[in-house]
C-alpha cells in the first residue's frame, strides 16, 4: 500500500484523493478549510467543493502538514513550498 498525500481539498483534489483511496492506497488529503476536513473525516463527503459525491470511507483529511510528510505527494493547486521539503 502506498501512502499518498493530496495537497488541495477542492473539487479536483477531492476527486483525485477519492479515486486513489478506492484503489486501496492510504490517502490523506490536505485542505485549508476546517469544514472540509471535518466533513471528509466524519461524513465521507465534501459538500463545499464536491456536493453530492460519496467519498471512500478510508480517505482521511487534515489541515496540518505533519501527517503528509514522508508520503508521495500529488499537488492539486499551484506549487508551493511545504514544511516537508520542495
N, CA, C and O atoms as a Maestro MAE file, in Angstrom:
{
 s_m_m2io_version
 :::
 2.0.0
}

f_m_ct {
 s_m_title
 :::
 protein
 m_atom[344] {
  # First column is atom index #
  i_m_mmod_type
  r_m_x_coord
  r_m_y_coord
  r_m_z_coord
  i_m_residue_number
  s_m_chain_name
  s_m_pdb_residue_name
  s_m_pdb_atom_name
  i_m_atomic_number
  :::
  1 25 0.853 -1.180 0.000 1 A "UNK " " N  " 7
  2 3 0.000 0.000 0.000 1 A "UNK " " CA " 6
  3 2 0.894 1.237 0.000 1 A "UNK " " C  " 6
  4 15 1.845 1.332 0.776 1 A "UNK " " O  " 8
  5 25 0.581 2.161 -0.863 2 A "UNK " " N  " 7
  6 3 1.338 3.395 -0.980 2 A "UNK " " CA " 6
  7 2 0.684 4.488 -0.152 2 A "UNK " " C  " 6
  8 15 -0.536 4.651 -0.189 2 A "UNK " " O  " 8
  9 25 1.498 5.247 0.604 3 A "UNK " " N  " 7
  10 3 0.995 6.419 1.326 3 A "UNK " " CA " 6
  11 2 1.047 7.609 0.391 3 A "UNK " " C  " 6
  12 15 2.111 7.971 -0.111 3 A "UNK " " O  " 8
  13 25 -0.109 8.217 0.159 4 A "UNK " " N  " 7
  14 3 -0.198 9.349 -0.762 4 A "UNK " " CA " 6
  15 2 -0.842 10.524 -0.048 4 A "UNK " " C  " 6
  16 15 -1.820 10.362 0.682 4 A "UNK " " O  " 8
  17 25 -0.292 11.693 -0.260 5 A "UNK " " N  " 7
  18 3 -0.870 12.932 0.255 5 A "UNK " " CA " 6
  19 2 -1.325 13.773 -0.925 5 A "UNK " " C  " 6
  20 15 -0.548 14.056 -1.837 5 A "UNK " " O  " 8
  21 25 -2.579 14.167 -0.898 6 A "UNK " " N  " 7
  22 3 -3.116 15.051 -1.928 6 A "UNK " " CA " 6
  23 2 -3.199 16.441 -1.315 6 A "UNK " " C  " 6
  24 15 -3.875 16.642 -0.307 6 A "UNK " " O  " 8
  25 25 -2.521 17.384 -1.916 7 A "UNK " " N  " 7
  26 3 -2.479 18.747 -1.393 7 A "UNK " " CA " 6
  27 2 -3.516 19.571 -2.144 7 A "UNK " " C  " 6
  28 15 -3.334 19.924 -3.309 7 A "UNK " " O  " 8
  29 25 -4.598 19.865 -1.454 8 A "UNK " " N  " 7
  30 3 -5.684 20.630 -2.044 8 A "UNK " " CA " 6
  31 2 -7.004 19.899 -1.857 8 A "UNK " " C  " 6
  32 15 -7.154 18.760 -2.299 8 A "UNK " " O  " 8
  33 25 -7.953 20.543 -1.209 9 A "UNK " " N  " 7
  34 3 -9.236 19.929 -0.907 9 A "UNK " " CA " 6
  35 2 -10.377 20.467 -1.741 9 A "UNK " " C  " 6
  36 15 -11.536 20.381 -1.336 9 A "UNK " " O  " 8
  37 25 -10.064 21.022 -2.908 10 A "UNK " " N  " 7
  38 3 -11.117 21.487 -3.814 10 A "UNK " " CA " 6
  39 2 -11.727 20.309 -4.549 10 A "UNK " " C  " 6
  40 15 -11.483 19.157 -4.190 10 A "UNK " " O  " 8
  41 25 -12.513 20.585 -5.570 11 A "UNK " " N  " 7
  42 3 -13.192 19.520 -6.307 11 A "UNK " " CA " 6
  43 2 -12.196 18.558 -6.955 11 A "UNK " " C  " 6
  44 15 -12.352 17.342 -6.848 11 A "UNK " " O  " 8
  45 25 -11.176 19.093 -7.624 12 A "UNK " " N  " 7
  46 3 -10.213 18.248 -8.329 12 A "UNK " " CA " 6
  47 2 -9.402 17.430 -7.341 12 A "UNK " " C  " 6
  48 15 -9.225 16.228 -7.539 12 A "UNK " " O  " 8
  49 25 -8.904 18.055 -6.279 13 A "UNK " " N  " 7
  50 3 -8.115 17.338 -5.275 13 A "UNK " " CA " 6
  51 2 -8.926 16.268 -4.568 13 A "UNK " " C  " 6
  52 15 -8.426 15.173 -4.312 13 A "UNK " " O  " 8
  53 25 -10.185 16.584 -4.249 14 A "UNK " " N  " 7
  54 3 -11.051 15.614 -3.592 14 A "UNK " " CA " 6
  55 2 -11.322 14.427 -4.506 14 A "UNK " " C  " 6
  56 15 -11.276 13.280 -4.062 14 A "UNK " " O  " 8
  57 25 -11.603 14.689 -5.771 15 A "UNK " " N  " 7
  58 3 -11.864 13.600 -6.722 15 A "UNK " " CA " 6
  59 2 -10.634 12.706 -6.881 15 A "UNK " " C  " 6
  60 15 -10.761 11.482 -6.917 15 A "UNK " " O  " 8
  61 25 -9.450 13.302 -6.977 16 A "UNK " " N  " 7
  62 3 -8.222 12.525 -7.097 16 A "UNK " " CA " 6
  63 2 -7.980 11.699 -5.836 16 A "UNK " " C  " 6
  64 15 -7.659 10.513 -5.921 16 A "UNK " " O  " 8
  65 25 -8.132 12.321 -4.670 17 A "UNK " " N  " 7
  66 3 -7.920 11.615 -3.402 17 A "UNK " " CA " 6
  67 2 -8.888 10.445 -3.262 17 A "UNK " " C  " 6
  68 15 -8.499 9.364 -2.819 17 A "UNK " " O  " 8
  69 25 -10.139 10.655 -3.634 18 A "UNK " " N  " 7
  70 3 -11.140 9.596 -3.557 18 A "UNK " " CA " 6
  71 2 -10.781 8.442 -4.487 18 A "UNK " " C  " 6
  72 15 -10.853 7.282 -4.082 18 A "UNK " " O  " 8
  73 25 -10.399 8.736 -5.711 19 A "UNK " " N  " 7
  74 3 -10.015 7.703 -6.673 19 A "UNK " " CA " 6
  75 2 -8.864 6.851 -6.129 19 A "UNK " " C  " 6
  76 15 -8.914 5.622 -6.186 19 A "UNK " " O  " 8
  77 25 -7.837 7.507 -5.606 20 A "UNK " " N  " 7
  78 3 -6.676 6.782 -5.077 20 A "UNK " " CA " 6
  79 2 -7.044 5.956 -3.857 20 A "UNK " " C  " 6
  80 15 -6.562 4.833 -3.707 20 A "UNK " " O  " 8
  81 25 -7.897 6.494 -2.972 21 A "UNK " " N  " 7
  82 3 -8.334 5.742 -1.782 21 A "UNK " " CA " 6
  83 2 -9.136 4.510 -2.198 21 A "UNK " " C  " 6
  84 15 -9.000 3.451 -1.586 21 A "UNK " " O  " 8
  85 25 -9.959 4.635 -3.216 22 A "UNK " " N  " 7
  86 3 -10.753 3.494 -3.694 22 A "UNK " " CA " 6
  87 2 -9.884 2.418 -4.338 22 A "UNK " " C  " 6
  88 15 -10.282 1.255 -4.413 22 A "UNK " " O  " 8
  89 25 -8.698 2.808 -4.804 23 A "UNK " " N  " 7
  90 3 -7.755 1.828 -5.364 23 A "UNK " " CA " 6
  91 2 -7.009 1.075 -4.270 23 A "UNK " " C  " 6
  92 15 -6.305 0.106 -4.556 23 A "UNK " " O  " 8
  93 25 -7.155 1.512 -3.013 24 A "UNK " " N  " 7
  94 3 -6.511 0.819 -1.904 24 A "UNK " " CA " 6
  95 2 -5.298 1.517 -1.325 24 A "UNK " " C  " 6
  96 15 -4.659 0.988 -0.415 24 A "UNK " " O  " 8
  97 25 -4.966 2.701 -1.836 25 A "UNK " " N  " 7
  98 3 -3.839 3.445 -1.275 25 A "UNK " " CA " 6
  99 2 -4.268 4.142 0.020 25 A "UNK " " C  " 6
  100 15 -5.445 4.448 0.208 25 A "UNK " " O  " 8
  101 25 -3.309 4.388 0.899 26 A "UNK " " N  " 7
  102 3 -3.561 5.130 2.142 26 A "UNK " " CA " 6
  103 2 -3.445 6.609 1.808 26 A "UNK " " C  " 6
  104 15 -2.338 7.125 1.656 26 A "UNK " " O  " 8
  105 25 -4.572 7.292 1.693 27 A "UNK " " N  " 7
  106 3 -4.599 8.668 1.186 27 A "UNK " " CA " 6
  107 2 -5.012 9.635 2.290 27 A "UNK " " C  " 6
  108 15 -6.020 9.443 2.971 27 A "UNK " " O  " 8
  109 25 -4.202 10.682 2.443 28 A "UNK " " N  " 7
  110 3 -4.547 11.807 3.305 28 A "UNK " " CA " 6
  111 2 -4.589 13.044 2.429 28 A "UNK " " C  " 6
  112 15 -3.659 13.315 1.669 28 A "UNK " " O  " 8
  113 25 -5.667 13.786 2.542 29 A "UNK " " N  " 7
  114 3 -5.856 14.994 1.741 29 A "UNK " " CA " 6
  115 2 -5.700 16.213 2.655 29 A "UNK " " C  " 6
  116 15 -6.311 16.278 3.722 29 A "UNK " " O  " 8
  117 25 -4.883 17.172 2.231 30 A "UNK " " N  " 7
  118 3 -4.746 18.418 2.977 30 A "UNK " " CA " 6
  119 2 -5.740 19.430 2.419 30 A "UNK " " C  " 6
  120 15 -5.854 19.612 1.207 30 A "UNK " " O  " 8
  121 25 -6.459 20.088 3.337 31 A "UNK " " N  " 7
  122 3 -7.380 21.164 2.944 31 A "UNK " " CA " 6
  123 2 -7.241 22.301 3.944 31 A "UNK " " C  " 6
  124 15 -7.042 22.059 5.135 31 A "UNK " " O  " 8
  125 25 -7.342 23.520 3.480 32 A "UNK " " N  " 7
  126 3 -7.220 24.667 4.379 32 A "UNK " " CA " 6
  127 2 -8.516 24.960 5.126 32 A "UNK " " C  " 6
  128 15 -8.487 25.589 6.184 32 A "UNK " " O  " 8
  129 25 -9.650 24.515 4.595 33 A "UNK " " N  " 7
  130 3 -10.953 24.813 5.206 33 A "UNK " " CA " 6
  131 2 -11.299 23.766 6.267 33 A "UNK " " C  " 6
  132 15 -11.411 22.583 5.946 33 A "UNK " " O  " 8
  133 25 -11.469 24.180 7.521 34 A "UNK " " N  " 7
  134 3 -11.784 23.218 8.583 34 A "UNK " " CA " 6
  135 2 -13.080 22.461 8.335 34 A "UNK " " C  " 6
  136 15 -13.202 21.299 8.723 34 A "UNK " " O  " 8
  137 25 -14.051 23.109 7.692 35 A "UNK " " N  " 7
  138 3 -15.319 22.422 7.432 35 A "UNK " " CA " 6
  139 2 -15.159 21.298 6.408 35 A "UNK " " C  " 6
  140 15 -15.889 20.308 6.458 35 A "UNK " " O  " 8
  141 25 -14.214 21.442 5.486 36 A "UNK " " N  " 7
  142 3 -13.935 20.375 4.523 36 A "UNK " " CA " 6
  143 2 -13.278 19.200 5.238 36 A "UNK " " C  " 6
  144 15 -13.665 18.050 5.033 36 A "UNK " " O  " 8
  145 25 -12.283 19.489 6.077 37 A "UNK " " N  " 7
  146 3 -11.589 18.436 6.823 37 A "UNK " " CA " 6
  147 2 -12.584 17.653 7.673 37 A "UNK " " C  " 6
  148 15 -12.572 16.422 7.672 37 A "UNK " " O  " 8
  149 25 -13.436 18.360 8.391 38 A "UNK " " N  " 7
  150 3 -14.408 17.699 9.261 38 A "UNK " " CA " 6
  151 2 -15.397 16.848 8.464 38 A "UNK " " C  " 6
  152 15 -15.692 15.717 8.851 38 A "UNK " " O  " 8
  153 25 -15.906 17.379 7.366 39 A "UNK " " N  " 7
  154 3 -16.884 16.641 6.560 39 A "UNK " " CA " 6
  155 2 -16.270 15.392 5.933 39 A "UNK " " C  " 6
  156 15 -16.913 14.342 5.898 39 A "UNK " " O  " 8
  157 25 -15.044 15.489 5.442 40 A "UNK " " N  " 7
  158 3 -14.388 14.325 4.841 40 A "UNK " " CA " 6
  159 2 -14.191 13.238 5.898 40 A "UNK " " C  " 6
  160 15 -14.472 12.066 5.647 40 A "UNK " " O  " 8
  161 25 -13.713 13.624 7.068 41 A "UNK " " N  " 7
  162 3 -13.419 12.642 8.109 41 A "UNK " " CA " 6
  163 2 -14.664 12.062 8.771 41 A "UNK " " C  " 6
  164 15 -14.662 10.889 9.143 41 A "UNK " " O  " 8
  165 25 -15.722 12.844 8.928 42 A "UNK " " N  " 7
  166 3 -16.910 12.370 9.657 42 A "UNK " " CA " 6
  167 2 -18.030 11.879 8.755 42 A "UNK " " C  " 6
  168 15 -18.727 10.921 9.090 42 A "UNK " " O  " 8
  169 25 -18.204 12.533 7.612 43 A "UNK " " N  " 7
  170 3 -19.348 12.211 6.753 43 A "UNK " " CA " 6
  171 2 -18.939 11.574 5.428 43 A "UNK " " C  " 6
  172 15 -19.799 11.178 4.641 43 A "UNK " " O  " 8
  173 25 -17.635 11.471 5.174 44 A "UNK " " N  " 7
  174 3 -17.118 10.946 3.904 44 A "UNK " " CA " 6
  175 2 -17.734 11.719 2.736 44 A "UNK " " C  " 6
  176 15 -18.238 11.140 1.773 44 A "UNK " " O  " 8
  177 25 -17.673 13.049 2.857 45 A "UNK " " N  " 7
  178 3 -18.235 13.939 1.841 45 A "UNK " " CA " 6
  179 2 -17.470 15.255 1.848 45 A "UNK " " C  " 6
  180 15 -16.806 15.594 2.828 45 A "UNK " " O  " 8
  181 25 -17.568 15.995 0.743 46 A "UNK " " N  " 7
  182 3 -17.021 17.345 0.667 46 A "UNK " " CA " 6
  183 2 -18.127 18.239 0.109 46 A "UNK " " C  " 6
  184 15 -18.127 18.564 -1.079 46 A "UNK " " O  " 8
  185 25 -19.080 18.640 0.976 47 A "UNK " " N  " 7
  186 3 -20.222 19.416 0.490 47 A "UNK " " CA " 6
  187 2 -19.855 20.814 0.008 47 A "UNK " " C  " 6
  188 15 -20.646 21.445 -0.694 47 A "UNK " " O  " 8
  189 25 -18.685 21.308 0.364 48 A "UNK " " N  " 7
  190 3 -18.269 22.647 -0.051 48 A "UNK " " CA " 6
  191 2 -17.865 22.660 -1.522 48 A "UNK " " C  " 6
  192 15 -18.304 23.527 -2.277 48 A "UNK " " O  " 8
  193 25 -17.031 21.704 -1.935 49 A "UNK " " N  " 7
  194 3 -16.470 21.726 -3.287 49 A "UNK " " CA " 6
  195 2 -16.925 20.583 -4.191 49 A "UNK " " C  " 6
  196 15 -16.760 20.666 -5.408 49 A "UNK " " O  " 8
  197 25 -17.495 19.515 -3.622 50 A "UNK " " N  " 7
  198 3 -17.939 18.375 -4.423 50 A "UNK " " CA " 6
  199 2 -19.254 17.842 -3.852 50 A "UNK " " C  " 6
  200 15 -19.328 16.686 -3.436 50 A "UNK " " O  " 8
  201 25 -20.287 18.680 -3.833 51 A "UNK " " N  " 7
  202 3 -21.548 18.278 -3.220 51 A "UNK " " CA " 6
  203 2 -22.182 17.077 -3.914 51 A "UNK " " C  " 6
  204 15 -22.143 16.951 -5.138 51 A "UNK " " O  " 8
  205 25 -22.763 16.205 -3.104 52 A "UNK " " N  " 7
  206 3 -23.473 15.048 -3.633 52 A "UNK " " CA " 6
  207 2 -22.620 13.825 -3.901 52 A "UNK " " C  " 6
  208 15 -23.162 12.766 -4.218 52 A "UNK " " O  " 8
  209 25 -21.312 13.932 -3.784 53 A "UNK " " N  " 7
  210 3 -20.429 12.792 -4.049 53 A "UNK " " CA " 6
  211 2 -20.080 12.098 -2.735 53 A "UNK " " C  " 6
  212 15 -19.593 12.736 -1.802 53 A "UNK " " O  " 8
  213 25 -20.329 10.800 -2.666 54 A "UNK " " N  " 7
  214 3 -19.935 9.996 -1.503 54 A "UNK " " CA " 6
  215 2 -18.471 9.618 -1.660 54 A "UNK " " C  " 6
  216 15 -18.069 9.101 -2.703 54 A "UNK " " O  " 8
  217 25 -17.668 9.874 -0.624 55 A "UNK " " N  " 7
  218 3 -16.230 9.615 -0.690 55 A "UNK " " CA " 6
  219 2 -15.885 8.293 -0.019 55 A "UNK " " C  " 6
  220 15 -16.634 7.793 0.821 55 A "UNK " " O  " 8
  221 25 -14.751 7.741 -0.400 56 A "UNK " " N  " 7
  222 3 -14.270 6.483 0.180 56 A "UNK " " CA " 6
  223 2 -14.115 6.634 1.684 56 A "UNK " " C  " 6
  224 15 -13.525 7.613 2.142 56 A "UNK " " O  " 8
  225 25 -14.626 5.694 2.462 57 A "UNK " " N  " 7
  226 3 -14.501 5.776 3.923 57 A "UNK " " CA " 6
  227 2 -13.053 5.808 4.411 57 A "UNK " " C  " 6
  228 15 -12.776 6.346 5.483 57 A "UNK " " O  " 8
  229 25 -12.133 5.242 3.641 58 A "UNK " " N  " 7
  230 3 -10.724 5.210 4.049 58 A "UNK " " CA " 6
  231 2 -10.011 6.543 3.835 58 A "UNK " " C  " 6
  232 15 -8.930 6.751 4.386 58 A "UNK " " O  " 8
  233 25 -10.581 7.437 3.060 59 A "UNK " " N  " 7
  234 3 -9.960 8.739 2.799 59 A "UNK " " CA " 6
  235 2 -9.941 9.572 4.070 59 A "UNK " " C  " 6
  236 15 -10.966 9.710 4.738 59 A "UNK " " O  " 8
  237 25 -8.789 10.126 4.408 60 A "UNK " " N  " 7
  238 3 -8.632 10.972 5.582 60 A "UNK " " CA " 6
  239 2 -8.264 12.383 5.119 60 A "UNK " " C  " 6
  240 15 -7.662 12.564 4.060 60 A "UNK " " O  " 8
  241 25 -8.632 13.374 5.926 61 A "UNK " " N  " 7
  242 3 -8.292 14.765 5.621 61 A "UNK " " CA " 6
  243 2 -7.623 15.402 6.825 61 A "UNK " " C  " 6
  244 15 -7.852 15.001 7.966 61 A "UNK " " O  " 8
  245 25 -6.796 16.399 6.555 62 A "UNK " " N  " 7
  246 3 -6.083 17.111 7.609 62 A "UNK " " CA " 6
  247 2 -5.891 18.568 7.198 62 A "UNK " " C  " 6
  248 15 -5.896 18.896 6.011 62 A "UNK " " O  " 8
  249 25 -5.724 19.429 8.186 63 A "UNK " " N  " 7
  250 3 -5.423 20.834 7.924 63 A "UNK " " CA " 6
  251 2 -3.988 21.165 8.342 63 A "UNK " " C  " 6
  252 15 -3.574 22.323 8.287 63 A "UNK " " O  " 8
  253 25 -3.237 20.150 8.758 64 A "UNK " " N  " 7
  254 3 -1.846 20.352 9.158 64 A "UNK " " CA " 6
  255 2 -0.925 19.596 8.209 64 A "UNK " " C  " 6
  256 15 -1.344 18.649 7.543 64 A "UNK " " O  " 8
  257 25 0.325 20.021 8.153 65 A "UNK " " N  " 7
  258 3 1.281 19.422 7.224 65 A "UNK " " CA " 6
  259 2 1.917 18.138 7.747 65 A "UNK " " C  " 6
  260 15 2.308 17.284 6.951 65 A "UNK " " O  " 8
  261 25 2.030 17.982 9.058 66 A "UNK " " N  " 7
  262 3 2.786 16.863 9.622 66 A "UNK " " CA " 6
  263 2 2.337 15.496 9.105 66 A "UNK " " C  " 6
  264 15 3.195 14.678 8.772 66 A "UNK " " O  " 8
  265 25 1.030 15.208 9.023 67 A "UNK " " N  " 7
  266 3 0.637 13.876 8.539 67 A "UNK " " CA " 6
  267 2 1.018 13.607 7.084 67 A "UNK " " C  " 6
  268 15 0.966 12.462 6.635 67 A "UNK " " O  " 8
  269 25 1.396 14.639 6.352 68 A "UNK " " N  " 7
  270 3 1.733 14.479 4.939 68 A "UNK " " CA " 6
  271 2 3.206 14.176 4.706 68 A "UNK " " C  " 6
  272 15 3.572 13.640 3.661 68 A "UNK " " O  " 8
  273 25 4.048 14.515 5.668 69 A "UNK " " N  " 7
  274 3 5.491 14.342 5.495 69 A "UNK " " CA " 6
  275 2 5.836 12.869 5.303 69 A "UNK " " C  " 6
  276 15 5.358 12.009 6.044 69 A "UNK " " O  " 8
  277 25 6.652 12.591 4.324 70 A "UNK " " N  " 7
  278 3 7.088 11.237 4.049 70 A "UNK " " CA " 6
  279 2 6.211 10.492 3.054 70 A "UNK " " C  " 6
  280 15 6.578 9.403 2.614 70 A "UNK " " O  " 8
  281 25 5.074 11.047 2.691 71 A "UNK " " N  " 7
  282 3 4.191 10.394 1.724 71 A "UNK " " CA " 6
  283 2 4.536 10.879 0.325 71 A "UNK " " C  " 6
  284 15 5.140 11.937 0.149 71 A "UNK " " O  " 8
  285 25 4.148 10.096 -0.658 72 A "UNK " " N  " 7
  286 3 4.236 10.559 -2.039 72 A "UNK " " CA " 6
  287 2 3.196 11.667 -2.174 72 A "UNK " " C  " 6
  288 15 2.055 11.478 -1.753 72 A "UNK " " O  " 8
  289 25 3.552 12.816 -2.747 73 A "UNK " " N  " 7
  290 3 2.621 13.951 -2.799 73 A "UNK " " CA " 6
  291 2 2.130 14.202 -4.215 73 A "UNK " " C  " 6
  292 15 2.894 14.132 -5.177 73 A "UNK " " O  " 8
  293 25 0.856 14.494 -4.321 74 A "UNK " " N  " 7
  294 3 0.238 14.924 -5.567 74 A "UNK " " CA " 6
  295 2 -0.278 16.325 -5.332 74 A "UNK " " C  " 6
  296 15 -1.135 16.522 -4.471 74 A "UNK " " O  " 8
  297 25 0.207 17.288 -6.055 75 A "UNK " " N  " 7
  298 3 -0.229 18.662 -5.857 75 A "UNK " " CA " 6
  299 2 -1.411 18.984 -6.750 75 A "UNK " " C  " 6
  300 15 -1.380 18.733 -7.955 75 A "UNK " " O  " 8
  301 25 -2.449 19.540 -6.151 76 A "UNK " " N  " 7
  302 3 -3.680 19.839 -6.888 76 A "UNK " " CA " 6
  303 2 -3.977 21.325 -6.904 76 A "UNK " " C  " 6
  304 15 -5.118 21.731 -7.127 76 A "UNK " " O  " 8
  305 25 -2.970 22.130 -6.672 77 A "UNK " " N  " 7
  306 3 -3.094 23.576 -6.722 77 A "UNK " " CA " 6
  307 2 -1.727 24.113 -7.114 77 A "UNK " " C  " 6
  308 15 -0.773 23.339 -7.196 77 A "UNK " " O  " 8
  309 25 -1.601 25.404 -7.357 78 A "UNK " " N  " 7
  310 3 -0.284 25.922 -7.725 78 A "UNK " " CA " 6
  311 2 0.784 25.481 -6.718 78 A "UNK " " C  " 6
  312 15 0.564 25.510 -5.507 78 A "UNK " " O  " 8
  313 25 1.931 25.077 -7.240 79 A "UNK " " N  " 7
  314 3 3.011 24.547 -6.402 79 A "UNK " " CA " 6
  315 2 3.481 25.582 -5.384 79 A "UNK " " C  " 6
  316 15 3.712 26.749 -5.702 79 A "UNK " " O  " 8
  317 25 3.613 25.106 -4.151 80 A "UNK " " N  " 7
  318 3 4.150 25.933 -3.061 80 A "UNK " " CA " 6
  319 2 5.135 25.098 -2.269 80 A "UNK " " C  " 6
  320 15 5.045 23.871 -2.251 80 A "UNK " " O  " 8
  321 25 6.063 25.755 -1.621 81 A "UNK " " N  " 7
  322 3 6.975 25.038 -0.748 81 A "UNK " " CA " 6
  323 2 6.226 24.612 0.495 81 A "UNK " " C  " 6
  324 15 5.392 25.359 1.007 81 A "UNK " " O  " 8
  325 25 6.514 23.417 0.985 82 A "UNK " " N  " 7
  326 3 5.872 22.906 2.186 82 A "UNK " " CA " 6
  327 2 6.925 22.697 3.268 82 A "UNK " " C  " 6
  328 15 8.118 22.680 2.964 82 A "UNK " " O  " 8
  329 25 6.511 22.539 4.524 83 A "UNK " " N  " 7
  330 3 7.472 22.269 5.584 83 A "UNK " " CA " 6
  331 2 8.159 20.928 5.409 83 A "UNK " " C  " 6
  332 15 9.158 20.666 6.079 83 A "UNK " " O  " 8
  333 25 7.651 20.060 4.519 84 A "UNK " " N  " 7
  334 3 8.225 18.737 4.283 84 A "UNK " " CA " 6
  335 2 9.340 18.776 3.241 84 A "UNK " " C  " 6
  336 15 10.040 17.778 3.068 84 A "UNK " " O  " 8
  337 25 9.523 19.876 2.554 85 A "UNK " " N  " 7
  338 3 10.546 19.976 1.514 85 A "UNK " " CA " 6
  339 2 9.930 20.487 0.220 85 A "UNK " " C  " 6
  340 15 8.758 20.864 0.199 85 A "UNK " " O  " 8
  341 25 10.707 20.502 -0.863 86 A "UNK " " N  " 7
  342 3 10.213 21.029 -2.135 86 A "UNK " " CA " 6
  343 2 9.126 20.176 -2.762 86 A "UNK " " C  " 6
  344 15 8.623 20.507 -3.835 86 A "UNK " " O  " 8
  :::
 }
 m_bond[343] {
  # First column is bond index #
  i_m_from
  i_m_to
  i_m_order
  :::
  1 1 2 1
  2 2 3 1
  3 3 4 2
  4 3 5 1
  5 5 6 1
  6 6 7 1
  7 7 8 2
  8 7 9 1
  9 9 10 1
  10 10 11 1
  11 11 12 2
  12 11 13 1
  13 13 14 1
  14 14 15 1
  15 15 16 2
  16 15 17 1
  17 17 18 1
  18 18 19 1
  19 19 20 2
  20 19 21 1
  21 21 22 1
  22 22 23 1
  23 23 24 2
  24 23 25 1
  25 25 26 1
  26 26 27 1
  27 27 28 2
  28 27 29 1
  29 29 30 1
  30 30 31 1
  31 31 32 2
  32 31 33 1
  33 33 34 1
  34 34 35 1
  35 35 36 2
  36 35 37 1
  37 37 38 1
  38 38 39 1
  39 39 40 2
  40 39 41 1
  41 41 42 1
  42 42 43 1
  43 43 44 2
  44 43 45 1
  45 45 46 1
  46 46 47 1
  47 47 48 2
  48 47 49 1
  49 49 50 1
  50 50 51 1
  51 51 52 2
  52 51 53 1
  53 53 54 1
  54 54 55 1
  55 55 56 2
  56 55 57 1
  57 57 58 1
  58 58 59 1
  59 59 60 2
  60 59 61 1
  61 61 62 1
  62 62 63 1
  63 63 64 2
  64 63 65 1
  65 65 66 1
  66 66 67 1
  67 67 68 2
  68 67 69 1
  69 69 70 1
  70 70 71 1
  71 71 72 2
  72 71 73 1
  73 73 74 1
  74 74 75 1
  75 75 76 2
  76 75 77 1
  77 77 78 1
  78 78 79 1
  79 79 80 2
  80 79 81 1
  81 81 82 1
  82 82 83 1
  83 83 84 2
  84 83 85 1
  85 85 86 1
  86 86 87 1
  87 87 88 2
  88 87 89 1
  89 89 90 1
  90 90 91 1
  91 91 92 2
  92 91 93 1
  93 93 94 1
  94 94 95 1
  95 95 96 2
  96 95 97 1
  97 97 98 1
  98 98 99 1
  99 99 100 2
  100 99 101 1
  101 101 102 1
  102 102 103 1
  103 103 104 2
  104 103 105 1
  105 105 106 1
  106 106 107 1
  107 107 108 2
  108 107 109 1
  109 109 110 1
  110 110 111 1
  111 111 112 2
  112 111 113 1
  113 113 114 1
  114 114 115 1
  115 115 116 2
  116 115 117 1
  117 117 118 1
  118 118 119 1
  119 119 120 2
  120 119 121 1
  121 121 122 1
  122 122 123 1
  123 123 124 2
  124 123 125 1
  125 125 126 1
  126 126 127 1
  127 127 128 2
  128 127 129 1
  129 129 130 1
  130 130 131 1
  131 131 132 2
  132 131 133 1
  133 133 134 1
  134 134 135 1
  135 135 136 2
  136 135 137 1
  137 137 138 1
  138 138 139 1
  139 139 140 2
  140 139 141 1
  141 141 142 1
  142 142 143 1
  143 143 144 2
  144 143 145 1
  145 145 146 1
  146 146 147 1
  147 147 148 2
  148 147 149 1
  149 149 150 1
  150 150 151 1
  151 151 152 2
  152 151 153 1
  153 153 154 1
  154 154 155 1
  155 155 156 2
  156 155 157 1
  157 157 158 1
  158 158 159 1
  159 159 160 2
  160 159 161 1
  161 161 162 1
  162 162 163 1
  163 163 164 2
  164 163 165 1
  165 165 166 1
  166 166 167 1
  167 167 168 2
  168 167 169 1
  169 169 170 1
  170 170 171 1
  171 171 172 2
  172 171 173 1
  173 173 174 1
  174 174 175 1
  175 175 176 2
  176 175 177 1
  177 177 178 1
  178 178 179 1
  179 179 180 2
  180 179 181 1
  181 181 182 1
  182 182 183 1
  183 183 184 2
  184 183 185 1
  185 185 186 1
  186 186 187 1
  187 187 188 2
  188 187 189 1
  189 189 190 1
  190 190 191 1
  191 191 192 2
  192 191 193 1
  193 193 194 1
  194 194 195 1
  195 195 196 2
  196 195 197 1
  197 197 198 1
  198 198 199 1
  199 199 200 2
  200 199 201 1
  201 201 202 1
  202 202 203 1
  203 203 204 2
  204 203 205 1
  205 205 206 1
  206 206 207 1
  207 207 208 2
  208 207 209 1
  209 209 210 1
  210 210 211 1
  211 211 212 2
  212 211 213 1
  213 213 214 1
  214 214 215 1
  215 215 216 2
  216 215 217 1
  217 217 218 1
  218 218 219 1
  219 219 220 2
  220 219 221 1
  221 221 222 1
  222 222 223 1
  223 223 224 2
  224 223 225 1
  225 225 226 1
  226 226 227 1
  227 227 228 2
  228 227 229 1
  229 229 230 1
  230 230 231 1
  231 231 232 2
  232 231 233 1
  233 233 234 1
  234 234 235 1
  235 235 236 2
  236 235 237 1
  237 237 238 1
  238 238 239 1
  239 239 240 2
  240 239 241 1
  241 241 242 1
  242 242 243 1
  243 243 244 2
  244 243 245 1
  245 245 246 1
  246 246 247 1
  247 247 248 2
  248 247 249 1
  249 249 250 1
  250 250 251 1
  251 251 252 2
  252 251 253 1
  253 253 254 1
  254 254 255 1
  255 255 256 2
  256 255 257 1
  257 257 258 1
  258 258 259 1
  259 259 260 2
  260 259 261 1
  261 261 262 1
  262 262 263 1
  263 263 264 2
  264 263 265 1
  265 265 266 1
  266 266 267 1
  267 267 268 2
  268 267 269 1
  269 269 270 1
  270 270 271 1
  271 271 272 2
  272 271 273 1
  273 273 274 1
  274 274 275 1
  275 275 276 2
  276 275 277 1
  277 277 278 1
  278 278 279 1
  279 279 280 2
  280 279 281 1
  281 281 282 1
  282 282 283 1
  283 283 284 2
  284 283 285 1
  285 285 286 1
  286 286 287 1
  287 287 288 2
  288 287 289 1
  289 289 290 1
  290 290 291 1
  291 291 292 2
  292 291 293 1
  293 293 294 1
  294 294 295 1
  295 295 296 2
  296 295 297 1
  297 297 298 1
  298 298 299 1
  299 299 300 2
  300 299 301 1
  301 301 302 1
  302 302 303 1
  303 303 304 2
  304 303 305 1
  305 305 306 1
  306 306 307 1
  307 307 308 2
  308 307 309 1
  309 309 310 1
  310 310 311 1
  311 311 312 2
  312 311 313 1
  313 313 314 1
  314 314 315 1
  315 315 316 2
  316 315 317 1
  317 317 318 1
  318 318 319 1
  319 319 320 2
  320 319 321 1
  321 321 322 1
  322 322 323 1
  323 323 324 2
  324 323 325 1
  325 325 326 1
  326 326 327 1
  327 327 328 2
  328 327 329 1
  329 329 330 1
  330 330 331 1
  331 331 332 2
  332 331 333 1
  333 333 334 1
  334 334 335 1
  335 335 336 2
  336 335 337 1
  337 337 338 1
  338 338 339 1
  339 339 340 2
  340 339 341 1
  341 341 342 1
  342 342 343 1
  343 343 344 2
  :::
 }
}
